[in-house]
Amino acid sequence: MFGITPSARLRPSPFFEATRADGVTAFSTYNHMLMPTSFGHPEAEYWRLINGVSMWDVACERQVELRGRDAGRLAQILAPRDLSKAKVGQGKYVPLCNHAGALINDPILLKLADDRYWLSIADSNIWFWARAIAAERKLEVAVSEPDVSPLAVQGPKAEKVVAALFGDWVRELKYFWFRETTLEGIPVAVARSGWSKQGGFEIYLMDGSQGARLWNLVKDAGKAWDIGPGSPNFCERVESGLLSYGGDTDDHTNPYEVRLGKYVDLEVADDVIGIQALRRIHATGARRHQLGVTLEGEEPTQFGFLWHPIYRDGHKVGDLTNCAWSYRLKRNIGFALIDRACAVGDTVDVVKDGKPTRGALCELPFL
């Protein structure tokens, strides 16, 4: 057992005390915040997500707000995806890149108004990046981190819970679309989104002082469907082929290497950051691609925190970027970021501590 030393560098979320009351047993750090990762029953939490409904503290998905006359222009400069047809109330998945075309984040961009956008970010300091680009381009836009903290409700019964809270209008929300509203006076935005393939919503709390109250309102509404606490589920996300920025990517990974090429619009203006590099990569072809790996063995294997080298015919061809025991497939499975010459069906060896484990490359997602 060990403790966490309080620090201004590590912030609790508005739902922190509520998760403690509900028995959280483990945290990770994400965007300088504590993110719950377990409530002590990993397999039960997995099956709750697959078959029922789970609620997650994902306040660590911080928002970067762009507000002002040039907010839309800055959003487009940051995103190599055509945003010209984005509507108020719509979200879009956008791969943010640096000038070399390397992925630096993969947020959901939410358009709240013509002069107001949120970037709901993965784990990297996009607030600093966006503010620097705005200053460099002399744009009339304020870049800030607003008091906004998502709470996810995920699983096949999530819609029933969220409809019980807000009304049947939530059933009509399209994927990544959202609406601002209130719940018993608490300001929120409700979006059909979330980091699972089981369906669900994210409730963006817009008053951090109301975190425990919102958590308990969702918990009470979900009792009829046996809701319980959970977290972004590692096993389910691997089975579902969901990318983890910073986990499955390195400093040189571009969108084409990790199945995000469909979110790049090569026809956007030349001043979009990274677009010229992405055009060159698209023309010549990425040197790596992302595939699945199924590993031999009938028991769960712990591969730890680091990437592990993958060999084919004695030559290093890539890395295993994650590994999970699949409760549905009863196999160890993971993602390979691997040389383009490698293909589905190839036999490979994943090496840990000098010991190889045989595996086979396959398409993603697994399920």
N, C-alpha and C positions, 0 to 999 in steps of 0.2 A: 504494500500500500504506500502511496506517496501523495503529496499534496501539490496544489498549484498556488504559487506565490502571487498575490494580487499585484497588479501593475496597470498603469495607464496604457501600456502597450497591448494589453490583453483585456478586451471588454466583455462582460457578460451580456447576454441578449435580454430583451424585455421578457422573454419566456423562461429565463434561467431558474428562478425560484419555483416556477410551476413544474419544470422538468425535474428538479430536485425532489419536490413533493411526490412526483409520480415514479420515483425510483431510478433515475438515471444512474448508470454505473460507469460510463466512460465518455470522454470528450476527445475531440481533436481540435486543432486550431485551423481557422479559415478566415482570411481577411481580418486578422488580428482580433478574432472573436472565438469564443468557445462554442463548438458545435457538438451536440449530443451524438454519439455513435452507437450506444447500446443501452438498453434498459435491463440487461442481465439475462435475456433469453433469446439468443440470436436466431435459432430455428423457429421459435414461436413468432418472433417479430417478422420473419420472412413470410411465413404462411399467412399471417394476418394481412400483409400487403397483397399477397397473391389471391386470397379468397375473400377478404373482407374490406376493412378500412383502417388506415393508420394515420396518426397525426404526428407531424415532425416540426421541430424548431429549426427552421432554416433562415433565421434572421441574419446569419453570416452572408447570405446572398445580398450584399449591400447594393444600394442604388447610387448611381452617379447621375445627378440631375443636370440637364442642359436646359437653361432657361434664358430667353431673350430673343431679340429679332433674328439673330443668326443661329439659333439653336438647331434648326433643321439642316442648315448648311454644315455646321460642325458635325452633326450626326452622320451626314453623308461623307464628309472627308474622312471620318474614322472608320467607316464601314464599307468594305468592297462589295456591297450588295445594293442594288437599286432600291432606294427608299422613296422614290418620287410618287409612288401610288399608295404609300402607307396612309391609312385613315386613322382619325382619332378613335381610340379604343382598340387599336390593333397592336399586337406584338409581332416581332420578327426575330428569328434566330440569326445572329450576325457573327461571322468569324473576324474579329479584329486582328490586324496584322501590323508588324513593323514595316519599315521601308524595304527590308529584304524579303518581304512576303512571309515571314515566320509568324506563326500564331502567337498572340500575346494574351488573348482572352476569347471566350465564346459566349457573350451575354445574350439575353433576350432584350431587344430594344422595344420599349413601350412608348407609344405616342399618346400623350395626355392632351396635347393641344398643338396648334401649329407652331407655338413658340415654347413648348415644354416637352421634354423627353426624359425618360429614365433608361439607363443601361443597368440591367439586373445582372451583376457580374459574377464570374467565377473568381478564383483566388489569385488576384494580382492587382496592383495599385493603379487601376485605370483612372481614378480621380486625378492623380498627378499627371498622367499622360494626356488626358483630355484638356486639363487646364493649360498645360504647356503648349499644346497644339493651338488652342484658342488664342493664346497670347502671341505665338509666332505668326499666326495668320491675321492677327489684328481684328478678330471677330468680336462682335457685340453680343456677348453671351456670358452668363454667370454659370460657373461649374461648381457644384457643391455636392455634399452627401446629405440628403434629407433624412428626417426622422421617419424612416420607412423600414419595416421588418417583416419579411414573409413568414407565414405559418402554412405548411403544406398539409393537405388532406388528400391522401392517395389510396388507391385500391378500387376494385370493381363496385364497391358500395359507397364510394366517396360522393357521388352525385346526389344520392339520397340524403346524406348528412348535410351537404351544403345547401340543397334545396329546402331542407327543413329549417335552416337558419335564415335564408335570404328570400326564398320563394322560388317558384317554378321557372322564373326567367333565366336562372342560371343554366337550365337544361339546354337553352338555345345558344349559349355562348359557343362560338367556334374555337378550335384549338389556337392558343396564344392570344385570343381576344380577351378583353377585360372590361369591367365597368366599375366606376367609383360609386360608393354607396356608404351607408352607415349600418351598424348593428348595435341596437340599444344605445345609440348616441356615439358609438366608437367609429371614427372615420377609417374606412378601409377601401381597398380596391380588390375586386374578386376576379381572378384570371383562371381560365382553363389551361393549366400548365403544371409542370412538376417533373422532377428527375426520376421518373419511372415510366415503364410502358404499361402500367396497369390502369391508367386513367386517373384523373383527379384534378384538384384545384390548388391554387396558392392564394391565400388571403393576405394581402399586403397591409399590415397594420400601420397606420399613419399617426399614431400617438403612442410613443414608447412607454408612457406611464400606465397604459391599459393592457400590458402584455399578459399578466396573470388573469385578468378578467376575460380577455378574449380566449385564452387557452381553455378556461373553465366553461365558457359558453359553448365552444366547439365540443369539448368533452361531454357535456351534459346532453347536447343535441345528438351526439353519436351513440349514446348508450343503447338505444334501440337496435343498433347494428353492431354492437359489441366492439366499438372503437377502442383503440389502445394506443399508447405512445410507441414511437419508433424513430427511425432516422433514415436518411438516404441509404438504401439497402445495397451493400456491396455486391452480394451474390446476385440479386435481381438485376442490377445495372450491368453486370458482366454478361449474364445470360441474355439480356436485351440488347447488348451491343452499344450501350451508351458511353460516349467519350467522356473522360475526366480530364479537363484541361490541367496541365501540370503534373498529372499522374501518368497519363498515356502519351504525353508530348515532352519534347525537350526544347532547347533553345533554337533549334533549327527546323522544327516541324512546321510544314506548311499545310494549308487546308486540304490540298489534293492528296496528301499522304494519309489522312485520317478521315476519309469519306465525307469531307465537307465541301468538296468542289461544287456541288449543286447550289451552294449558298454564295458563290462568287459570281458576280456579273461583270464580265470582262469589258463591257461597253460603257461602264461608268466613267466619269471624267478623269482626266490624267492627274488631277490634283488629289485624288483619293489615295490615302497612304497605303503603299504596298502594291497598288494595282499594276504598275508597270513591271514589277518583279513577278507578280502572279501571272501576267500575260506570258512572260518568258518561260516560267515553269510549265504553264499549260502547253506551250508550243513544243518544248523539248521533252516533257514528261517528267514526273516526279521520280526520284531515285528509290523511294521506299513506298510501301503501302501497308495498310493495316488489315490483318487477317485474324481469324480465331485459331486457337490451338487447343486440341483435346489431348490430355496427357494420360499415359498409361498409369495403372494403379487403381485400386478399389478402396483406398482410404484417403481422407483429406490430407493434403500436403501444405505445410506452411512455407511460403517462399519469402516472407518478410517484406521489408519496406523498399528494397532496391530493385532496379531492373536486373534481369538475369540474361546472360548471353545465350543466343540460339545458334546452333551449328547445323550445317547440312553438309554431309560428305566430308567432315573434318574442317570445314571453313566457317568462320563466323559470318552469319548473314543477317543478324538482327538481334532484337531483344524482346524478352517477355516483359510487358509493362504492367501486368496485373495477373493474379491467379486466384480463383475462388473454387470452393467445393460447391458444385451445383446440386441442390437438393432434389431437383426434378430429373436431371440427367444422370445423377449418381457418378459423376466424373469430376476430376479437376480440370478446369477450363480457364483460359486466359486470352489476352490479346497479344499479338505479335506485331511489332513495328519492324518490317522486314524488307529485304532487298526485293526489287521488282521482279528479279529473275525467279523468285520463289513463287509457287502457285498452290492453289487448293489441291489437296491430295498428297503433297510432298511429306515425306517423313523427316523429322528434325529431332535434335537433341537439345533439351534445355538444361543448362549446367548451373548447379548450385553447390557451393563449397567443393568444387572440383568433381562433383558426381553428376553424371548425365541422367536425365529422365526422358524416355522416348515419347514423342508426340506426333500428331498429324495436323497439318494445316487445314483449315476449313473456312467457309464463308461466315460472315457476321450478318445478323445476329444468330446466336445459337438457338434461341426460341423466339 
